[in-house]
Each structure stands twice: as structure tokens, then as C-alpha cells.
């Protein structure tokens, strides 16, 4: 999958940089995970939140603006299956919006 940032340069590991043991470990890990590759997950990118009364919501028209609890340029929250896993930025690629992760959120057990 291509990264959504136009300035993205993927990091590649060449054979001279990876030992045969490391390569074998990586393949074994991928085979072990193969059974979960088809498990569906729900991903949400939350730009912000706002409390709006139903009466105000019904009055909204196309082009209306709703003020959110975040500032422009502030990181957005990325949830996977309703669990906060990362923060990121909204990016524009051609005519599509996307999200790039900038920080992984560690959960305290």
C-alpha cells in the first residue's frame, strides 16, 4: 500500500543488511499472522467533537460550519475497534483525504 504523503520515501532493507536468520524470522512471523489478515476491523479518524442540540442539527444546511473541540493543525485521534491506537494528521492526495499516523498511543494495562 502506498503511503498517502507525497514526500514519503519508503525504507527498504537490502539483502546485505538483513541476516538469513532475521529474514527467516520475518517470514515465520508473517506465516503465523496469516490467519488474522482477513479479520475485519473498524478504523475511525476523529477530527474532533461537538455537542449540538437536535433542533440545531436539523437546521443545518449544506455549507454550514460546526465548531469542533480541536484547533487547525492539531493531531487527530485514530481508533481501531473503538480503541485509541494512534494520533495523526489529515493529508490530501490528489482529490482524496487520508490520514497518516504520527504517533502510536501506548495503552496502560
C-alpha positions in Angstrom: 0.0 0.0 0.0 1.4 3.4 -0.9 1.8 5.9 1.8 -0.5 8.9 1.5 2.2 11.5 2.0 3.6 12.7 -1.4 7.1 13.2 0.2 7.2 9.7 1.6 10.3 7.7 0.8 9.9 4.0 1.9 12.7 2.5 3.8 14.0 -0.7 2.2 16.2 -3.3 3.7 18.5 -4.9 1.2 19.8 -8.5 1.4 23.3 -7.3 2.6 21.6 -5.5 5.5 19.5 -8.5 6.7 21.0 -11.7 8.0 19.4 -15.0 6.9 18.2 -15.6 10.4 16.4 -12.2 10.5 14.8 -12.9 7.1 13.6 -16.4 8.3 12.2 -14.8 11.5 10.3 -12.2 9.5 8.8 -14.9 7.2 7.8 -17.1 10.1 6.1 -14.2 11.8 4.1 -13.4 8.6 3.0 -17.0 8.3 1.9 -17.1 11.9 -0.2 -13.9 11.4 -1.7 -15.1 8.1 -4.9 -16.3 9.9 -5.7 -12.8 11.1 -5.1 -11.0 7.8 -8.8 -11.4 6.8 -10.3 -10.3 10.2 -12.3 -7.1 9.6 -11.5 -4.1 11.8 -13.3 -0.8 12.2 -11.0 2.2 11.8 -12.1 5.8 12.7 -10.2 9.0 12.3 -11.7 11.5 14.7 -11.2 15.1 13.7 -12.9 16.5 16.8 -16.2 16.5 18.7 -19.0 19.0 19.2 -22.2 18.9 21.2 -25.2 20.1 19.2 -28.9 20.1 20.1 -31.1 18.1 17.7 -33.1 21.2 16.8 -29.8 22.9 15.7 -28.7 19.8 13.9 -32.0 19.8 11.9 -31.4 23.4 10.9 -28.0 22.7 9.3 -27.8 23.3 5.6 -25.0 22.4 3.1 -22.0 24.5 3.7 -22.8 25.0 7.4 -19.9 25.0 9.8 -19.8 23.2 13.1 -17.1 24.2 15.6 -15.1 21.3 16.9 -13.1 21.0 20.1 -9.7 20.9 18.2 -7.6 23.6 16.5 -6.4 23.5 12.9 -3.3 21.5 12.7 -3.8 19.7 15.9 -3.4 15.9 15.8 -6.5 13.7 15.2 -7.3 10.5 17.1 -7.2 7.2 15.3 -9.3 4.4 16.7 -9.3 0.8 15.8 -12.4 -1.2 17.1 -13.2 1.8 19.4 -9.7 1.7 21.0 -7.4 4.7 20.6 -4.3 3.4 19.0 -2.6 6.4 17.3 -2.7 10.1 16.5 -2.1 11.5 13.1 -2.6 14.2 10.5 -5.1 14.7 7.7 -3.4 14.6 4.3 -4.6 15.3 0.8 -3.6 13.0 -2.0 -4.9 14.1 -5.4 -8.6 14.7 -4.6 -8.8 12.3 -1.7 -8.4 12.8 2.0 -6.3 10.4 4.0 -4.7 10.1 7.4 -1.0 9.5 8.2 -0.1 8.2 11.7 2.4 10.4 13.5 2.3 8.8 17.0 1.4 5.4 18.4 -0.5 5.6 21.6 0.6 3.1 24.3 -2.2 1.8 26.5 -1.5 1.2 30.2 -2.5 -2.2 31.2 
